[in-house]
Amino acid sequence: MDFNQKISRKSFLRTGALALSLPLISQLPSMAKASSKIGLQLYTLRDALSKDLEGTLKKVSEIGYKEVETFGYSDGKFFGKTPKEFKSLLSGLGLSAVSGHYGAGIAAPDRKGTLSNDWKRAVDDSAELGQKYMMCAYLTPDERKSIDDYKKYAVLFNKSGEICKAAGIQFGYHNHDFEFQKLDGQLPYDIITKDTDASLVKLELDLYWAVRAGLDPVELFKQHPGRFPLWHVKDMEKGPDKAFAEVGTGSIYFAKIFAARKTAGLTHFFVEQDVCKRPPLEAIAISYGNLVKMKV
């Protein structure tokens, strides 16, 4: 459960007991029918999932979410369960795992189920779970010290994408903000987009991180039309700290972004909030309710 925890646990604001979020969840208009299937990146609930997997997923379903994106796959298991077991659990709750986050594995060579170690098994397990997408979730600081590192990743991403394609899965890359900061005089994101096969390597745009880096998501869609089938939908507080916020409560203009969904090639999107100042279940319920109101 500790994979991709790029922000130290010590930096997380401690939230109250999960039960405290239930009264508010029941009062929100989030049970209304959504225009689209609204997904959730489960990393938002990492602490709750480690304590009560089934109970937490049940609450996710009760809020109204239909799709989830996994994280933390390791050595054949999703949250400690086999693909068959986890798929059955999700199905019983009216959920499906359409996408998953996976590690590059360069900084953890002994970890199995990464792009660089036992990837074929990870792909087979992903297919058994029913995932349509597998995303490289994050590159650690030690994995991205030079622009040449990114050139090597372009090769690895293409190879990973070929293995995914053979299993009927689309591979892709999920960004943060560092890809939009020059390294050795070049933008890493340019290497990822230009040196990879656009059919093998799609892009999951994290709207928060793109906006925080000073990018206009719609302009990115225009530059690479059809290459962004997945989005992470998260908001940014209006204050100077630009902290993570519940969708619809911050400064990101989602109406303009969703209006360009066809240009992007959007097929699925996932709410994610890396750090929550309120109980995470309460936070994702607010995000869901606001997305329903937006009629996305």
N, C-alpha and C positions, 0 to 999 in steps of 0.2 A: 504493500500500500504506500510505499514511500517514494515511488518513482516519480520523476519530473517535479519534485518539490523544489523548485528553483528559488523560492523565497524561504529563508530559514523559518522553521516553526516558531522560533523565538520572536520573530517579527509579526506573527499573526496576532490580531487582537482577539483575546479570549471572549468567546460568546457564552450565553447562558445555556441552560439545559435545553435539549431539543424539545422537550414538552412545552416549554414556554412559547414556542412558535405556533403551536397548534391553534390556540384561540384566534390569532390574527389570520392564519391560513383559512379557517372556516368562515371568516367574515369578508374575505376578499372576493371580488367578482371574477376570480380566476377559474371558477368552475364553468364559466361560459364557454361555448364552443368556439374554438379558434379557427380562423380562416385557413391557416396552414398547420401542418404538424409541427408543433414547437418542440425542439429538442433541448436536452440538457447535457453539458459536459460534466460528468460525475465528479471531476476533480473538485468542484465547488463544495461537495459534501464529503470530502475525504475522511475527516475525523468521524463523522456520523456513520459512514459506511464501515469503518473499521470496528465500530462498536456493535452495530446492529444492521447488517446488510439487508436482510429481507424487510425489516420494519421501515428502514429509511427509503428503500425503493418503493414500498407501498405508499408512503407519503408523497413521493414524487409523482406517482400515478394519480393519486387523489387530487393533487393540485391541478392536473390536466395534461401533464407532459405525456407524449406518446413515444418519443424516440430519445435514446441516450447515446452518448459517446463515451467509450471506456478509456481508462488509463491504467497503468500499473501491471499490464500483462507480464507474466514471468514464468518461464519454464512450463508452459502448457496450462497455466491457470489464470482465470479472471477472478480477482477477489477471492482467491482460494478455492474456486470451483472449476471443474472441467468445462469446456465449451458447451457440452450437452447439458450439464447441470445448470449453468448460468442462463442458457437460452430458455430452458424450461421455467426457471424462476421468473425471468422477465416476461415470458409469454403469459404466465399465470396472472400477471399484474397488468396485462394490456400494454406492455412495453416491448420495444425492439431495439437492439444495438446496431445501428446502421453504420457506425464509424468507430474507430479506435485510435488512440495515440500510442506510439511505440518509440523506443529510444534508438539512437544511432549506434550506441554501444562502443564507440571508440574509447571513451573514458572508463568503461566498465567491460573490458574484454571477456571476462568470465561469465557475465550475465547472458543467459540464453534467451532467445526470443527477440533479439534486436536486429537491426538491419545488417550488422556485421557478424552475428553469431546465431546460427540456427534459424535464419529468416524463413526458410521454406516451411518449417514446422509452425512458426507463428502465422504464416499465411494460411496454412491448412486449418489451423485452429480458428482463425478469424472467419474463414469460409464456413466452418461448421457452426459457428455462432450466428452466422447470417449477416455479417458485416459486408457492406458494399464499398467501404473506403478504409484505407489504412494510412494514417498520417505520421510522418516523422514529427514528433511533438516539440522537440527542443534540442538545441546544441549547447552543451555546457561551455563555460569560458575556456576550459582546457581543450575543447574540441574545435575551437574557432579562433586561433591565434593569428592567422594570416589569410590573405586572399587565396593563397594556394590551397589552404585547407578546404575552402569552399569549392575550388575547382575539383578536388578529389571527391567532395560530396556529390557534385553533379554527376560524376561517373557512378558512384554508389547508388544515387537516387534512380538513375536510369536502369541499373541492374535490378534494384529492388522493384521498380515498376514493372519490369518484364516478368518477374516471378509472380507479382500480383495479377497481372493481366492474364497469365495462364490459368489462374484460379477464378477469373471473372471478377476481380476486385480492382478498384482504382487506387493507385498510390498517390500521395501528395505530401506537401510540406506546409506546416503551420508556423507562422511567423510570430516574432515578438517585435521589439523596436530596434534591436541591435543590427538587424539585417539592413536597416536603412541608414546606418552610420558608416561613413567611409572608413575603409580599412586598406592600407597600402594604396591609397588614392582611388579606390574603386568601391562601389556599393555592393555588398554581398548579395543583395536581392537581385541585382542585375545578373550576377553569375548564375544564381538559381534559376532565373527565368530564361536566360539566353543559352546556357550550356546544357540544359536538359531538354529531352523530347517532350513537347507540350502534350502529346497524347499519353505518355507514360507517367508524367509528373504534373499533377494538378496542384492548385494552391488553395489552402484553407486560410482565408483572410481573417485575422483577428482584428476586428474593427477598432477596439480600444487602442491596441499597440500601434496600429497604423496611424490613427489620428494623433496619438501622443508623439509620434515621431515627426509630425507635421505633414503627413500625407492626406490627400483627399481620396477616399476609397473609390469614388466614382471615376476619378481620373485613372486610377489603377485598372479598373474594369475596362476602360476604353483602350488603355495601352495593351491589355492582354485579354481581349474579349473571349468569353466562354471558358476561361481557365480557372474560374473561382466557383466551383460547385458547392463548396462548403464555406460557411462563415461562423465566426464566434461573435455573438452579439452580446456586448457588455458596454456599460456606460461609464462616463468619467465625471466625477464631481466638478462643479463649477469653480471651486476654490483653487488657490495657487498650488496645492499639493497634487491636484489631478488624481485623486484617489479613485479606486474602483467604486462604482455605484450601481444600484439596481437600475435595470433598463427602464428608461422613461423618466428618471429622476435627475439626470445629469445634463451634460452639455452637448452630447452627440446628436446630430440631426438625422434620426433614423428614417424619416419619411423620404428624404432625398436619396438615401442609400438604397432603400428597398424599391424605390421607383426604378432603379437601374439593375434590378435583379436579372432581367433577361440578358442584358449586356454582359453581366458577370457569369451567367450560366448557372445560377443558383439552383440547387436541388434540395439541400437540407441546411438548417442553421441551428446552432446550439447556444443557449444561454450559458455564460460562464462568469463567475465572479471570484477572482483569485483570493481576495480577502474581503470579508464581510464585517461590517461594524455592528450588525445585528445578527441574531441567530440565522445561520445559512438557509434553513428551510423557510424561514420568514422572508428572507431576501429573494429566493428564487420564486416564491409565490407572488411577490410584488412585481418582479420582472415578467412573469407569465401574464398576470392580470393586465399589465400595461401593454404588452404585445397584443393581447386580445383586443384591447381598446383601439390600438393602432390599425387593426384589421390587416395585418401583414400577410 
